Amino acid sequence: MALKRHRLCQRRKALGFSQERLAETLGVERSTVVRWESAETDPQPWHRSRIASALWITLEQLDEMLIDVSVAKRRGKTMGKDIHSPAPVTTRAELLTGLRAFLASYIPGQSAEPARSLAEVRRGVGRVHNLYQRASYRSTARLLPEVLGQATDLAGQASTAERTSAFRLLAAAYLAASKLAAKVGDGDTALLAADRASISAGLAGDRALAGIAAYQAACGLLRLPGKGGAAEQVTQTSIARLASGTQTVTPDLLSARGALLLLAAVIAAGRGSPKEADRNLADAGTLARKLGSDRNCLWTGFGPTNVAIHTVSAAIRAGNASRAVEVGSRLDTSRLPTVLVGRRAQVHVDLAAAAMMGSLNQAAAVLHLIEAERVAAEVVHTSIQARELLRELLSKERRPTMPGLRPLAERAGLLV
């Protein structure tokens, strides 16, 4: 039975490296690279930093790729009956198997171990958010059930002094779960996780976290047929509630309200209300200027650059390809916090969508998706939006003008 480190191999291909070229860059034999990719051997510690540097990934991401070993598939077959068929449901379903099992367990089990400390759970929650924002979705999915279990145990056993912090961490863990589910298009799971985040945020008395839970609930609703109106209602109600009251305005509150305004702008653009979308974008811009810089409060990535990114998204939803391309051409994603790798890649997915509109520049769309894969491969391989774009491109394929499309679709699992 042949084994292969598919993610390691895909990353090499995404950067245009042959096995020979990567071996030359690292100063090793090609056979050494072959053995690494076929899981026959592991890179020595002194090789790992050079591999990570050559592949533009962190050492942590390299470790994840090295432990992700699967059976090699035969080449040449399409996934499904033809190239227009979606990838098998198991591709995304397996990603959420552990999370769904955890969410289905309404009565917590008796843990054999004592509850983790507040500091330990905080590190775990921070790690899953960090992995998600770096677009390491498989690793996020593997860690989430354990982190959710630890946060649940902590909230159930916390002392009076730690209770608020414990429920805040539980809310944050559920937010990471909701984000992952929404990313792969599972609206029901995203909505359930967001609802539990909202309850936990309420028990912690944290309005900003509750606002982000509302944001995620709206994202979940948007993944469900016919729920766009409900998503907009949740968004607008939450914006109004965060603007009311006498509570001191903090960076977290500014970021939560700003994120909701950006989502409201995209929703309004999608239902044909560009003026309302522009008003929401302008209001978000005002909050971003108050915040002062591109930040990552409550893992929102909210700030001036994120407003520009959502301006592109809103233009696409409104069918205004020229505006999306014009704003996108001026975007400087290097201003975003370093951890927001997935968001940088998402910009190229959005610009690929813009290229598919208007003049139908399929070649440009392929190039943007290839660049998105170079920045964060799992965004293209996992995101429902990117996969839909790939399927559309495959249905319109003209090989002389789109030479990189089939290899890209293969790496994303749409072709084997």
C-alpha positions in Angstrom: 0.0 0.0 0.0 1.6 3.2 -1.2 1.6 6.1 1.3 2.0 9.8 0.5 2.2 13.1 2.3 -0.3 14.8 -0.1 -0.3 18.2 1.6 3.5 18.4 1.5 3.5 17.4 -2.1 0.7 19.9 -3.0 2.5 22.7 -1.3 5.7 22.0 -3.3 3.7 22.0 -6.6 1.8 25.1 -5.6 5.0 27.0 -5.5 6.2 25.6 -8.8 8.9 23.4 -7.4 9.7 20.0 -9.0 11.2 17.5 -6.7 14.6 18.1 -8.4 14.4 21.8 -7.9 13.4 21.6 -4.3 16.2 19.1 -3.6 18.7 21.5 -5.2 17.4 24.4 -3.1 17.8 22.3 0.1 21.1 20.8 -0.9 19.9 17.2 -0.8 19.4 14.4 -3.4 16.0 14.2 -5.2 15.6 10.7 -3.7 15.6 12.3 -0.3 12.6 14.5 -1.2 10.9 11.5 -2.7 11.3 9.6 0.6 10.0 12.6 2.6 6.9 12.9 0.4 6.2 9.1 0.4 6.5 9.0 4.2 9.4 6.6 4.1 11.6 8.9 6.1 11.2 12.1 8.1 13.4 15.2 7.5 16.1 15.6 10.1 15.7 18.6 12.5 18.4 20.6 10.7 16.5 20.2 7.4 13.1 21.4 8.7 13.8 25.1 9.0 15.2 25.1 5.4 12.1 23.2 4.1 9.7 25.6 5.9 11.6 28.6 4.5 11.6 27.2 0.9 7.9 26.4 1.1 6.9 29.7 2.7 5.3 28.0 5.7 5.9 27.9 9.5 7.6 25.1 11.3 4.3 24.3 12.9 2.6 24.0 9.5 5.4 21.8 8.3 5.0 19.5 11.3 1.2 19.3 10.4 2.1 18.3 6.8 4.5 15.7 7.9 2.0 13.9 10.2 -0.7 14.1 7.6 -0.1 10.8 5.7 -2.7 9.0 3.6 -3.0 6.3 0.9 -1.9 7.5 -2.5 -4.7 7.6 -5.1 -4.5 6.5 -8.7 -4.3 9.4 -11.1 -6.5 10.2 -14.1 -10.0 9.9 -12.6 -12.4 12.7 -11.9 -14.1 12.9 -8.6 -17.8 12.0 -9.2 -19.4 11.1 -12.5 -17.8 14.0 -14.4 -15.8 17.1 -14.0 -19.0 19.1 -13.1 -19.8 16.9 -10.1 -19.0 18.4 -6.7 -16.3 16.8 -4.6 -17.5 13.9 -2.5 -19.3 14.9 0.6 -16.8 13.0 2.7 -14.1 15.4 1.8 -15.7 18.2 3.9 -17.8 16.0 6.2 -14.7 14.2 7.5 -13.2 17.6 8.4 -16.1 18.2 10.8 -16.7 14.7 12.1 -15.1 15.3 15.5 -16.8 18.7 15.9 -20.2 17.4 15.0 -19.8 14.5 17.5 -18.9 17.0 20.2 -21.9 19.2 19.5 -24.2 16.2 19.5 -23.1 15.4 23.1 -25.5 17.5 25.1 -24.6 15.8 28.4 -20.9 16.3 29.1 -19.0 13.1 30.0 -17.1 12.5 33.2 -13.5 13.4 32.5 -10.9 11.2 34.0 -8.5 14.1 34.3 -8.8 17.2 36.4 -9.9 20.4 34.6 -7.1 22.3 32.8 -6.0 25.6 34.3 -7.3 28.9 32.9 -3.9 29.6 31.4 -3.8 26.1 29.6 -7.3 26.5 28.2 -6.5 30.0 27.0 -3.5 28.7 25.2 -5.5 26.0 23.5 -8.3 28.4 22.4 -5.7 30.9 21.1 -4.0 28.1 19.2 -7.2 27.0 17.3 -8.0 30.6 16.4 -4.4 31.0 15.3 -4.5 27.9 13.1 -7.8 28.9 11.6 -6.6 32.3 10.7 -3.4 30.8 9.2 -5.8 28.6 7.1 -4.6 25.4 8.7 -8.2 24.0 8.7 -7.3 20.3 9.1 -5.3 21.0 12.2 -8.0 23.3 13.5 -10.5 20.5 13.0 -8.3 18.0 14.8 -7.8 20.2 17.8 -11.3 21.7 18.2 -13.1 18.8 20.0 -10.3 18.5 22.6 -10.2 22.3 23.2 -14.0 22.5 23.4 -14.0 19.7 25.9 -11.3 21.4 28.0 -13.2 24.7 27.9 -16.4 23.0 28.8 -14.8 21.2 31.8 -13.2 24.5 33.0 -16.5 26.4 32.8 -18.3 23.6 34.7 -15.7 23.5 37.5 -14.4 27.1 37.7 -14.3 28.9 40.9 -16.4 32.0 41.4 -13.4 34.2 40.7 -12.6 32.4 37.4 -16.2 31.8 36.2 -16.4 34.9 33.9 -13.0 34.2 32.3 -13.9 30.5 31.9 -17.2 31.2 30.0 -15.4 33.8 27.9 -13.0 31.1 26.8 -15.8 28.7 26.1 -17.5 31.3 23.9 -14.3 31.9 22.0 -13.8 28.1 21.5 -17.3 27.8 20.0 -16.6 30.8 17.8 -13.6 29.0 16.2 -15.9 26.0 15.6 -18.5 28.1 14.0 -16.0 29.8 11.7 -14.6 26.4 10.5 -18.1 25.1 9.8 -19.1 28.2 7.9 -15.9 28.1 5.8 -16.7 24.6 4.5 -20.4 25.5 3.9 -22.1 23.7 6.8 -24.6 26.3 7.9 -26.4 24.1 10.4 -23.2 23.3 12.4 -22.0 26.9 12.1 -25.3 28.1 13.5 -25.4 25.6 16.4 -21.8 26.5 17.4 -22.6 30.2 17.2 -25.6 29.8 19.3 -23.6 28.1 22.0 -21.0 30.9 21.8 -23.7 33.4 22.3 -25.0 31.6 25.4 -21.5 31.4 26.9 -20.7 35.1 26.0 -24.0 36.0 27.8 -22.9 34.1 30.9 -19.6 35.9 30.8 -21.4 39.3 30.4 -19.2 40.1 27.4 -21.2 42.2 24.8 -18.3 42.2 22.3 -18.1 38.4 22.3 -21.8 38.2 22.0 -21.6 40.5 19.0 -19.1 38.2 17.3 -21.4 35.2 18.1 -24.2 37.1 16.3 -21.9 37.7 13.4 -21.1 33.9 13.2 -24.8 33.0 13.5 -25.5 35.3 10.5 -22.7 33.6 8.6 -24.3 30.2 9.4 -27.7 31.4 8.3 -26.3 32.6 5.0 -25.1 29.1 4.3 -28.7 27.8 4.6 -31.3 28.1 1.7 -33.8 31.0 2.1 -32.2 32.3 5.3 -30.7 35.5 4.0 -33.4 37.7 5.5 -32.9 36.1 8.9 -29.2 36.6 8.6 -29.7 40.3 7.8 -32.1 40.7 10.8 -29.6 39.2 13.2 -26.9 41.5 11.8 -28.9 44.7 12.0 -30.3 44.0 15.5 -26.8 43.2 16.8 -25.3 46.4 15.3 -28.0 48.5 17.0 -27.5 46.8 20.3 -23.8 47.3 20.3 -24.3 51.0 19.6 -26.7 51.4 22.5 -25.9 51.6 26.2 -23.4 53.5 28.3 -20.7 50.9 28.3 -17.2 52.2 27.7 -16.3 51.8 24.0 -13.3 49.4 23.8 -11.3 48.1 20.9 -13.2 44.8 21.2 -16.6 46.6 20.9 -15.4 48.7 18.0 -14.2 45.6 16.2 -17.3 43.5 16.9 -19.6 46.3 15.6 -17.3 47.0 12.7 -17.3 43.3 11.6 -21.1 43.3 11.8 -21.3 46.4 9.6 -19.0 44.8 7.0 -21.2 41.7 6.9 -24.3 43.9 6.6 -22.7 45.7 3.7 -22.1 42.4 1.8 -25.6 41.2 2.5 -27.1 44.5 1.3 -25.0 44.4 -1.8 -26.2 40.9 -2.5 -29.9 41.8 -2.4 -29.4 44.8 -4.7 -29.1 47.7 -2.3 -25.7 49.2 -3.2 -26.4 52.5 -1.5 -27.2 50.8 1.8 -24.0 48.7 1.3 -22.0 51.8 0.9 -23.5 53.4 4.0 -22.5 50.3 6.0 -19.0 50.4 4.6 -18.7 54.1 5.4 -19.8 53.5 9.0 -17.3 50.6 9.3 -14.6 52.9 7.9 -15.4 55.4 10.6 -15.0 52.7 13.3 -11.8 51.5 11.7 -10.3 55.0 11.9 -11.3 55.2 15.6 -9.5 51.9 16.1 -6.5 53.5 14.4 -4.9 50.5 12.7 -5.4 47.0 11.4 -5.9 44.9 14.5 -7.1 41.5 15.4 -9.3 42.1 18.4 -11.4 39.0 19.1 -9.9 37.4 16.0 -11.9 39.7 13.7 -8.9 41.2 11.7 -11.0 44.4 11.7 -9.3 47.6 10.6 -8.9 49.9 7.5 -7.6 47.1 5.3 -10.4 44.8 6.2 -12.9 47.5 5.2 -11.2 47.6 1.8 -11.3 43.8 1.5 -15.1 43.8 2.2 -15.5 46.6 -0.3 -14.3 44.2 -2.9 -16.6 41.4 -1.6 -19.6 43.8 -1.6 -18.8 44.9 -5.2 -18.7 41.2 -6.3 -22.1 40.5 -4.6 -23.5 43.5 -6.3 -22.2 42.3 -9.7 -19.9 45.3 -10.0 -16.7 43.5 -11.3 -14.9 46.7 -12.4 -15.2 48.2 -8.9 -14.0 45.0 -7.3 -11.0 44.9 -9.5 -10.2 48.6 -9.1 -10.4 48.5 -5.3 -8.6 45.1 -5.2 -5.7 46.5 -7.3 -5.0 49.1 -4.6 -5.2 46.6 -1.7 -2.1 46.2 0.4 -2.7 43.1 2.5 0.8 43.3 4.0 -0.7 45.8 6.5 -2.8 43.0 8.0 -1.6 41.3 11.2 0.8 38.5 10.2 -1.4 35.7 11.4 -4.2 36.6 8.9 -2.8 34.3 6.1 -6.2 33.0 5.2 -7.6 36.5 4.7 -4.8 37.4 2.4 -5.6 34.3 0.3 -9.3 35.1 0.4 -8.6 38.4 -1.4 -7.4 36.4 -4.4 -10.4 34.1 -4.3 -12.6 37.2 -4.4 -10.6 38.7 -7.3 -11.0 35.4 -9.1 -14.7 35.7 -8.7 -14.5 39.2 -10.1 -12.6 38.0 -13.1 -15.3 35.5 -13.8 -17.8 38.3 -14.1 -18.1 41.0 -16.7 -15.5 40.2 -19.4 -15.2 36.6 -18.2 -11.5 36.6 -17.9 -11.0 32.9 -17.0 -7.2 33.0 -17.3 -7.0 35.8 -14.7 -9.4 33.8 -12.5 -7.1 30.8 -12.6 -4.1 32.9 -11.8 -5.8 34.5 -8.8 -6.7 31.0 -7.5 -3.2 29.8 -8.0 -1.9 32.8 -6.1 -4.5 32.1 -3.3 -3.2 28.5 -3.1 0.4 29.8 -2.9 -0.5 32.0 0.0 -2.7 29.5 1.8 -3.4 26.2 0.0 -6.2 25.1 2.3 -8.3 28.2 1.4 -8.6 26.9 -2.1 -8.8 23.2 -1.2 -11.4 23.7 1.5 -13.4 26.9 1.0 -16.8 26.3 -0.6 -16.5 29.6 -2.6 -13.1 28.6 -4.1 -14.3 25.1 -5.0 -17.4 26.4 -6.7 -15.2 28.7 -8.8 -13.0 25.8 -9.8 -16.0 23.8 -10.8 -17.2 26.7 -12.9 -13.8 27.1 -14.5 -13.7 23.4 -15.3 -17.0 23.6 -17.0 -15.7 26.4 -19.3 -12.2 24.9 -19.7 -10.2 25.8 -22.7 -6.8 24.3 -22.1 -4.6 26.6 -24.2 -5.8 29.7 -22.2 -5.9 27.9 -18.7 -2.9 25.6 -18.6 -2.8 25.6 -14.8 -6.4 24.8 -14.1 -6.4 21.0 -14.1 -3.3 20.7 -11.8 -5.0 23.2 -9.5 -8.3 21.3 -9.5 -6.3 18.0 -8.9 -4.6 19.5 -5.9 -8.0 20.7 -4.5 -9.3 17.2 -4.8 -11.8 17.9 -7.6 -9.8 15.7 -10.0 -7.6 12.7 -9.3 
